[in-house]
Amino acid sequence: MLKRLFVPLLLFVCGLLAGLVLTGRLRYAEETTADTIATVASQQAATSTITTNVPDFTGIAAARIESVVNISSQTLEPRQISPFGGDPFFQYFFGDEPDLFGWDRQESLGSGVIVSQNGYILTNNHVVGNPDAEVTVTLVDKREYAAEVIGVDQWTDLALLKINEETLQPAPWGNSSGLKVAEWVLAIGNPFQLNQTVTLGIVSAVGRANLGIATYEDFIQTDAAINQGNSGGALINGRGELVGINTAIYSQSGGDQGVGFAVPSNLARRVMKDFIEFGEVRRGSIGYIEIAPLTNRLAAQLSVPDDRGALIQRMRRDSAAYDAGLRPGDVVITFEDTSVEDASHLLRLLADANIGKTVTLGVIRDGDLFEIEVQIALGQ
């Protein structure tokens, strides 16, 4: 009897245990599935948020592409084919006229930005080459125009062209002074003759100077890819406005490494205005002076509190600066009410000053601080 009851009882106990185990596993599986679903949903939400925060530039890019042109420039450069071309004795008898030795035709390719409906186009000086260059402008619809070189400016590496067309689509001007670090920008240009190409990035820095790219340096730095063919192209902000003229890349290999520079639109606009109004860029000057960077070592030797300021290294005696009392070895630390950060900063302040205005310079000489008043003249 006992034997008969034991077998069903054993089966009942085994079934009960199996049910408990199965129930536990199912509950664990349900909890695990619920946690997994919640995690995936959270990740998808985060990804969606990140994606949503990246602005859609498709409409802006489509509109601004029409404002960027291809530029081909050809210049004639003198070529010496005679082994005696640089010999003073040979030049004494035959002269050193380039025609005697021949010419090489140099071609440059780059980009430009339409800045007016009636045909004005901004680009880089190094794309054009020189004022006598033969320049061809190709629009996005493949129409080609011979361009007149209105002016070239080596100081800012800018050039202004004009084509005979009255129905162009210009890029609207933006205020480059309002740019902020990490703001989204588009670089539009014509790298390697691939027609209009758009790259996306952010503003990495503003007010970059002391790069050795140009004399007057106040660059926008961006990580939007700027290749050699992008030179002269457009830097566009999130509102579709022109905030810079793409100028150069920093590269050890010749390729883009995420460090590009553009001339701010406010500076480019001022250069263009001078070209149209005066035929040249008008800049302030206090005569011929050579300005050098102020290092910590020099600052200590010259009894200057820190390395902020600009060292006057050389000057001409017939300069307005010399007449006003400025001397080699002086360190200029203020310009009017503005602190002078470095040599490049002082150069920009002088160049931007109003012609004919008398300005006050704060100067340190032999540890003594004093002021010098000097009149701003038109730079030569």
C-alpha positions as CSV (number, residue, x, y, z in Angstrom):
1,M,0.0,0.0,0.0
2,L,2.7,2.4,1.0
3,K,4.6,1.5,-2.1
4,R,1.6,2.4,-4.2
5,L,1.2,5.8,-2.6
6,F,4.9,6.6,-2.7
7,V,5.2,6.6,-6.5
8,P,2.3,9.1,-7.1
9,L,3.6,11.2,-4.3
10,L,7.1,11.3,-5.7
11,L,5.7,12.3,-9.1
12,F,3.7,15.1,-7.5
13,V,6.7,16.5,-5.7
14,C,8.8,16.4,-8.8
15,G,6.1,18.1,-10.8
16,L,5.8,20.8,-8.1
17,L,9.5,21.5,-8.1
18,A,9.7,21.6,-11.9
19,G,6.8,24.1,-11.9
20,L,8.5,26.3,-9.4
21,V,11.8,26.3,-11.4
22,L,9.9,26.9,-14.7
23,T,7.9,29.8,-13.2
24,G,11.1,31.4,-11.8
25,R,12.8,31.1,-15.1
26,L,9.8,32.6,-16.9
27,R,9.6,35.5,-14.5
28,Y,13.4,36.1,-14.8
29,A,13.1,36.0,-18.6
30,E,10.2,38.5,-18.5
31,E,12.1,40.8,-16.3
32,T,15.3,40.5,-18.4
33,T,13.3,41.1,-21.6
34,A,11.6,44.1,-20.0
35,D,15.0,45.5,-18.9
36,T,16.5,44.9,-22.4
37,I,13.5,46.6,-24.1
38,A,13.9,49.6,-21.7
39,T,17.6,49.8,-22.4
40,V,17.2,49.7,-26.1
41,A,14.4,52.2,-26.0
42,S,16.6,54.5,-23.9
43,Q,19.5,54.2,-26.3
44,Q,17.2,54.8,-29.3
45,A,15.9,57.9,-27.6
46,A,19.4,59.2,-26.9
47,T,20.4,58.5,-30.5
48,S,17.3,60.2,-31.7
49,T,18.1,63.3,-29.5
50,I,21.6,63.5,-30.8
51,T,20.5,63.1,-34.4
52,T,17.8,65.7,-33.9
53,N,20.3,68.2,-32.5
54,V,22.4,68.1,-35.8
55,P,20.8,70.8,-38.0
56,D,19.5,69.9,-41.5
57,F,21.7,71.9,-44.0
58,T,20.3,70.4,-47.2
59,G,18.2,73.4,-48.1
60,I,21.0,75.9,-47.2
61,A,23.6,73.9,-49.2
62,A,21.3,73.7,-52.2
63,A,20.7,77.4,-52.2
64,R,24.4,78.5,-51.5
65,I,25.9,76.2,-54.1
66,E,24.6,78.6,-56.8
67,S,26.7,81.4,-55.2
68,V,30.0,79.5,-55.5
69,V,32.0,79.5,-58.8
70,N,35.0,77.9,-60.2
71,I,38.0,80.1,-61.0
72,S,40.8,79.4,-63.5
73,S,43.7,81.9,-63.6
74,Q,46.6,82.0,-66.0
75,T,49.6,84.2,-65.5
76,L,52.9,84.7,-67.3
77,E,56.0,84.3,-65.2
78,P,59.5,85.2,-66.5
79,R,61.7,82.2,-67.1
80,Q,65.5,82.4,-67.4
81,I,66.7,79.9,-70.0
82,S,70.2,81.2,-70.3
83,P,72.9,79.9,-67.9
84,F,74.2,83.5,-67.7
85,G,70.8,84.9,-66.8
86,G,71.9,85.9,-63.3
87,D,75.4,86.8,-64.2
88,P,76.1,90.6,-63.6
89,F,78.7,90.7,-66.4
90,F,76.1,89.2,-68.9
91,Q,73.4,91.6,-67.7
92,Y,75.8,94.6,-68.1
93,F,75.9,93.9,-71.9
94,F,72.5,92.4,-72.6
95,G,70.3,93.6,-69.7
96,D,67.9,91.5,-67.8
97,E,64.7,92.0,-69.6
98,P,62.4,88.9,-69.1
99,D,61.7,88.8,-72.8
100,L,65.3,87.8,-73.4
101,F,64.8,84.6,-71.5
102,G,61.2,83.7,-72.2
103,W,58.0,83.2,-70.2
104,D,56.3,80.3,-68.4
105,R,52.5,80.1,-68.3
106,Q,51.3,79.4,-64.8
107,E,47.8,78.1,-64.1
108,S,45.9,78.3,-60.8
109,L,42.6,76.7,-60.0
110,G,40.3,77.6,-57.1
111,S,36.9,78.9,-56.0
112,G,35.1,82.2,-55.6
113,V,31.9,83.5,-54.1
114,I,29.4,85.7,-55.8
115,V,28.8,88.7,-53.6
116,S,26.6,90.9,-55.8
117,Q,23.9,90.3,-58.4
118,N,25.8,92.4,-60.9
119,G,28.9,90.3,-61.1
120,Y,31.3,91.0,-58.2
121,I,33.1,87.8,-57.0
122,L,35.4,87.5,-54.0
123,T,38.3,85.0,-54.0
124,N,41.9,84.6,-52.7
125,N,44.8,86.6,-54.0
126,H,46.8,83.4,-54.3
127,V,44.1,81.9,-56.6
128,V,44.2,84.9,-59.0
129,G,48.0,85.3,-58.9
130,N,48.4,89.0,-60.0
131,P,46.4,91.9,-61.3
132,D,47.4,91.0,-64.9
133,A,46.1,87.4,-64.8
134,E,43.7,86.0,-67.3
135,V,40.8,84.8,-65.2
136,T,37.9,82.6,-66.3
137,V,34.9,82.2,-64.0
138,T,32.6,79.1,-64.5
139,L,29.1,79.2,-62.9
140,V,27.3,76.2,-61.4
141,D,25.4,75.9,-64.7
142,K,28.7,75.7,-66.7
143,R,28.5,79.2,-68.2
144,E,31.9,80.7,-68.6
145,Y,32.9,84.3,-68.3
146,A,36.2,86.2,-68.7
147,A,36.7,88.1,-65.5
148,E,38.2,91.5,-64.8
149,V,40.6,91.7,-61.9
150,I,39.4,94.7,-59.8
151,G,42.1,94.4,-57.2
152,V,44.3,92.0,-55.3
153,D,45.4,92.4,-51.7
154,Q,48.4,90.4,-50.4
155,W,47.8,91.6,-46.8
156,T,44.6,89.7,-46.5
157,D,45.0,87.2,-49.4
158,L,41.8,88.5,-51.0
159,A,41.0,89.5,-54.6
160,L,37.9,91.0,-56.2
161,L,36.8,90.0,-59.7
162,K,34.0,91.3,-61.9
163,I,32.1,89.5,-64.7
164,N,29.6,90.9,-67.2
165,E,26.4,89.4,-65.8
166,E,23.5,91.1,-64.0
167,T,21.3,88.2,-62.8
168,L,23.6,86.3,-60.5
169,Q,22.6,84.7,-57.2
170,P,24.8,86.3,-54.4
171,A,25.4,84.8,-51.0
172,P,23.8,87.1,-48.3
173,W,26.4,88.6,-46.0
174,G,26.6,87.4,-42.4
175,N,28.2,89.1,-39.4
176,S,31.4,87.2,-38.7
177,S,31.9,89.1,-35.4
178,G,28.9,87.2,-34.1
179,L,30.4,83.7,-34.7
180,K,30.8,81.5,-31.7
181,V,33.1,78.6,-31.1
182,A,31.3,75.2,-31.8
183,E,28.8,76.9,-34.2
184,W,28.0,74.8,-37.2
185,V,29.4,76.0,-40.6
186,L,29.5,74.7,-44.2
187,A,32.6,75.0,-46.4
188,I,31.6,75.2,-50.1
189,G,34.2,75.1,-52.9
190,N,35.6,73.4,-55.9
191,P,38.4,71.0,-54.7
192,F,40.3,69.3,-57.5
193,Q,37.8,70.4,-60.2
194,L,35.0,68.3,-58.7
195,N,32.5,71.0,-59.1
196,Q,30.8,72.3,-56.0
197,T,31.6,70.3,-52.9
198,V,30.1,70.8,-49.4
199,T,31.7,69.9,-46.1
200,L,30.3,70.3,-42.6
201,G,32.0,71.2,-39.4
202,I,32.1,73.7,-36.6
203,V,34.0,76.9,-35.8
204,S,37.1,75.8,-33.8
205,A,38.4,79.2,-33.0
206,V,38.1,82.9,-34.0
207,G,40.7,85.6,-34.2
208,R,43.6,83.3,-35.2
209,A,46.8,85.2,-36.0
210,N,50.6,84.7,-36.2
211,L,50.1,81.8,-38.7
212,G,52.4,83.2,-41.4
213,I,49.6,82.9,-44.0
214,A,49.1,86.7,-44.6
215,T,50.3,90.0,-43.2
216,Y,46.9,91.0,-41.8
217,E,45.7,87.9,-39.9
218,D,42.4,87.6,-38.1
219,F,41.2,84.1,-39.3
220,I,38.2,81.9,-38.5
221,Q,39.5,78.4,-37.7
222,T,37.2,75.5,-38.7
223,D,37.3,71.7,-38.8
224,A,35.1,71.7,-41.9
225,A,37.4,70.2,-44.6
226,I,39.1,72.9,-46.7
227,N,41.3,71.5,-49.4
228,Q,43.5,73.4,-51.9
229,G,40.7,73.7,-54.4
230,N,38.4,75.2,-51.8
231,S,40.5,78.3,-51.6
232,G,38.3,81.3,-52.2
233,G,35.1,79.4,-51.5
234,A,32.4,80.2,-49.1
235,L,32.1,79.6,-45.3
236,I,28.4,79.6,-44.6
237,N,26.7,79.7,-41.2
238,G,23.5,77.9,-40.1
239,R,21.3,80.7,-41.4
240,G,22.8,80.4,-44.9
241,E,24.9,83.6,-44.6
242,L,28.4,84.2,-45.8
243,V,30.7,84.5,-42.8
244,G,34.0,83.8,-44.3
245,I,36.2,83.3,-47.4
246,N,38.0,79.9,-47.2
247,T,41.7,80.6,-47.5
248,A,44.1,77.9,-46.2
249,I,44.6,74.6,-44.5
250,Y,47.2,73.7,-41.9
251,S,48.7,70.4,-43.1
252,Q,52.0,68.6,-42.9
253,S,51.1,66.2,-45.7
254,G,49.3,68.6,-48.1
255,G,45.9,67.0,-47.3
256,D,43.1,68.2,-45.0
257,Q,43.7,67.5,-41.3
258,G,40.7,69.3,-39.9
259,V,42.4,72.6,-39.4
260,G,41.2,75.2,-42.0
261,F,41.2,79.0,-42.0
262,A,38.8,81.6,-43.5
263,V,39.0,85.3,-43.8
264,P,36.0,86.8,-41.8
265,S,33.2,88.2,-43.9
266,N,33.4,91.6,-42.2
267,L,37.0,92.0,-43.2
268,A,36.3,90.7,-46.7
269,R,33.4,93.1,-47.1
270,R,35.6,96.1,-46.1
271,V,38.3,95.1,-48.6
272,M,35.7,94.7,-51.3
273,K,34.3,98.2,-50.5
274,D,37.7,99.8,-50.8
275,F,38.4,98.1,-54.1
276,I,35.2,99.4,-55.6
277,E,35.5,102.9,-54.1
278,F,39.2,103.6,-54.3
279,G,40.7,100.8,-56.5
280,E,42.9,99.8,-53.6
281,V,42.7,98.8,-49.9
282,R,43.2,101.9,-47.7
283,R,45.0,101.2,-44.4
284,G,46.3,103.3,-41.6
285,S,50.0,103.7,-41.0
286,I,52.4,105.6,-38.8
287,G,55.3,105.2,-41.2
288,Y,57.7,102.3,-41.7
289,I,58.2,100.4,-38.5
290,E,59.1,96.7,-37.9
291,I,57.2,95.1,-35.1
292,A,58.5,92.0,-33.3
293,P,56.8,89.5,-31.0
294,L,57.4,90.1,-27.3
295,T,58.7,86.9,-25.6
296,N,58.9,86.3,-21.9
297,R,62.7,86.7,-22.0
298,L,62.5,90.0,-23.9
299,A,59.8,91.2,-21.5
300,A,62.1,90.6,-18.6
301,Q,65.0,92.3,-20.2
302,L,62.9,95.3,-21.1
303,S,61.2,95.5,-17.7
304,V,57.8,94.8,-19.1
305,P,55.3,93.1,-16.7
306,D,54.4,90.2,-19.1
307,D,54.6,89.2,-22.7
308,R,51.6,91.2,-23.8
309,G,52.5,94.0,-26.1
310,A,54.4,94.7,-29.3
311,L,58.1,95.4,-29.5
312,I,59.3,98.1,-31.9
313,Q,62.3,96.5,-33.5
314,R,63.2,99.0,-36.3
315,M,61.9,102.2,-37.8
316,R,62.7,104.9,-40.3
317,R,63.7,108.4,-39.0
318,D,61.3,110.0,-41.6
319,S,58.3,108.2,-40.1
320,A,55.4,109.8,-38.2
321,A,56.1,107.3,-35.4
322,Y,59.7,108.6,-35.0
323,D,58.6,112.2,-35.1
324,A,56.1,111.5,-32.4
325,G,58.8,110.1,-30.1
326,L,58.5,106.3,-30.6
327,R,61.9,104.6,-30.7
328,P,63.3,101.1,-31.4
329,G,63.2,99.0,-28.2
330,D,59.9,100.6,-27.1
331,V,57.0,98.2,-26.2
332,V,53.5,99.3,-27.2
333,I,51.0,97.9,-24.6
334,T,47.9,100.0,-25.4
335,F,46.3,101.6,-28.5
336,E,43.8,104.2,-27.4
337,D,41.8,102.2,-24.7
338,T,42.6,98.8,-26.2
339,S,45.3,96.5,-24.7
340,V,47.7,95.3,-27.3
341,E,48.0,91.5,-27.1
342,D,50.9,91.0,-29.6
343,A,52.6,92.3,-32.7
344,S,49.9,91.1,-35.0
345,H,47.2,92.8,-33.0
346,L,49.0,96.2,-33.1
347,L,49.4,95.8,-36.9
348,R,45.6,95.2,-37.2
349,L,44.8,98.2,-34.9
350,L,47.0,100.5,-37.0
351,A,45.6,99.3,-40.3
352,D,42.0,99.7,-39.2
353,A,42.5,103.1,-37.7
354,N,40.8,106.1,-39.4
355,I,43.1,108.0,-41.7
356,G,43.9,111.4,-40.2
357,K,43.0,110.5,-36.7
358,T,45.4,111.1,-33.8
359,V,45.7,108.1,-31.6
360,T,47.4,107.6,-28.2
361,L,49.9,104.8,-27.7
362,G,50.8,103.5,-24.2
363,V,54.5,102.7,-24.3
364,I,57.0,101.1,-21.9
365,R,60.6,102.2,-22.2
366,D,63.3,101.2,-19.7
367,G,60.5,100.2,-17.3
368,D,58.8,103.6,-17.5
369,L,55.2,103.9,-18.8
370,F,54.2,106.9,-20.8
371,E,52.0,108.0,-23.7
372,I,52.7,109.0,-27.3
373,E,50.3,110.7,-29.6
374,V,50.7,110.0,-33.3
375,Q,48.6,110.8,-36.4
376,I,47.4,108.0,-38.6
377,A,48.4,108.5,-42.3
378,L,47.4,106.5,-45.4
379,G,49.6,103.5,-45.7
380,Q,51.7,103.1,-48.8
